[in-house]
Amino acid sequence: MKRITLITLSLLFVGSLFADALETARAEIDRQSKLIKKGDVKGLKARLTERQRARVTAAVLKKAKKELASYTLDDLVESVEEGEYQGQKTIKIKMKNGRTLTTLMEVNGQWFADTIWFR
């Protein structure tokens, strides 16, 4: 009986970690989507890793806004895989169609997209 309880608790713990990563991913992509729809270049740059920020322009957001109109949040964030890269926590986001949308990187407790997923 104790073994079943431990297995059940372990599965619940892992499930809650996955749910937290999925919630984090959905919240961050929703936040970024809203910034794209507003055309907020400065705000969106602040949600990306340092190496991607210079690539965000008003023209890129204008194009992305049109593209984004054909997707829902559920289309964009279907599943996630937690990982680590160079000592930083990561969340790889998979779309409903199976493609990778982006990878979020945690820096000082905040999550940032490490690719420009909205081109």
C-alpha positions as CSV (number, residue, x, y, z in Angstrom):
1,M,0.0,0.0,0.0
2,K,2.8,2.4,0.9
3,R,4.5,1.8,-2.5
4,I,1.3,2.7,-4.4
5,T,0.9,5.9,-2.3
6,L,4.5,6.9,-3.1
7,I,4.1,6.2,-6.8
8,T,0.8,8.2,-6.8
9,L,2.4,11.1,-4.9
10,S,5.4,11.1,-7.3
11,L,3.1,11.2,-10.3
12,L,1.1,14.0,-8.8
13,F,4.2,16.0,-8.1
14,V,5.6,15.5,-11.6
15,G,2.2,16.3,-13.0
16,S,2.0,19.6,-11.0
17,L,5.5,20.5,-12.3
18,F,4.4,19.9,-15.8
19,A,1.2,21.9,-15.2
20,D,3.3,24.8,-13.8
21,A,5.6,24.8,-16.9
22,L,2.6,24.7,-19.2
23,E,0.9,27.5,-17.3
24,T,4.1,29.6,-17.4
25,A,4.5,29.0,-21.2
26,R,0.9,29.9,-21.9
27,A,1.1,33.0,-19.8
28,E,4.3,34.2,-21.4
29,I,3.2,33.5,-25.0
30,D,-0.2,35.2,-24.2
31,R,1.7,38.3,-22.9
32,Q,3.9,38.4,-25.9
33,S,1.0,38.0,-28.3
34,K,-0.8,41.0,-26.7
35,L,2.4,43.0,-27.1
36,I,2.5,42.0,-30.8
37,K,-1.1,43.0,-31.3
38,K,-0.4,46.4,-29.7
39,G,2.7,46.9,-31.8
40,D,4.7,47.5,-28.7
41,V,8.3,47.0,-29.9
42,K,9.9,48.1,-26.6
43,G,7.6,46.0,-24.5
44,L,8.2,42.9,-26.7
45,K,12.0,43.4,-26.7
46,A,11.9,43.2,-22.9
47,R,10.3,39.7,-23.1
48,L,13.1,38.3,-25.3
49,T,16.6,37.1,-24.5
50,E,19.3,39.7,-25.0
51,R,20.6,38.1,-28.2
52,Q,17.2,38.5,-29.9
53,R,16.2,42.0,-28.9
54,A,17.8,43.9,-31.8
55,R,15.8,41.9,-34.3
56,V,12.4,43.2,-33.2
57,T,11.2,46.2,-35.2
58,A,7.9,47.8,-36.0
59,A,7.9,46.2,-39.4
60,V,8.5,42.7,-37.9
61,L,5.6,43.3,-35.5
62,K,3.3,44.5,-38.2
63,K,3.9,41.3,-40.2
64,A,3.6,39.2,-37.1
65,K,0.3,40.7,-36.2
66,K,-1.2,39.5,-39.5
67,E,0.2,36.0,-39.0
68,L,-0.9,35.8,-35.4
69,A,-4.5,36.5,-36.3
70,S,-4.8,33.0,-37.7
71,Y,-3.7,31.3,-34.4
72,T,-5.2,30.9,-31.0
73,L,-3.2,30.5,-27.8
74,D,-4.1,26.8,-27.8
75,D,-2.6,26.5,-31.3
76,L,0.6,28.1,-30.2
77,V,1.1,26.3,-26.9
78,E,0.0,22.7,-27.0
79,S,2.7,21.0,-24.8
80,V,6.0,21.8,-23.1
81,E,9.3,20.1,-22.3
82,E,11.3,21.3,-19.3
83,G,15.1,21.3,-19.5
84,E,18.3,23.1,-18.8
85,Y,20.8,24.9,-21.0
86,Q,24.1,26.2,-19.6
87,G,22.8,26.1,-16.1
88,Q,19.5,27.9,-16.9
89,K,16.1,26.4,-16.7
90,T,14.3,26.1,-20.1
91,I,10.8,25.4,-21.3
92,K,10.5,24.2,-24.9
93,I,7.1,25.0,-26.3
94,K,5.5,22.8,-28.9
95,M,2.6,24.0,-31.1
96,K,-0.6,22.0,-31.8
97,N,0.8,21.2,-35.2
98,G,3.8,19.6,-33.6
99,R,6.4,22.3,-34.5
100,T,8.5,23.9,-31.9
101,L,7.3,27.5,-31.2
102,T,10.2,28.7,-29.1
103,T,12.2,27.9,-26.0
104,L,11.8,30.1,-22.9
105,M,14.8,30.7,-20.8
106,E,14.7,31.6,-17.1
107,V,16.9,34.5,-16.1
108,N,16.7,35.8,-12.5
109,G,13.2,34.3,-12.0
110,Q,11.8,35.7,-15.2
111,W,11.1,33.9,-18.5
112,F,12.2,35.2,-21.9
113,A,11.7,33.8,-25.4
114,D,15.0,32.7,-26.9
115,T,13.8,32.9,-30.5
116,I,11.7,35.3,-32.5
117,W,8.7,32.9,-32.9
118,F,6.4,35.5,-34.4
119,R,8.1,36.1,-37.8
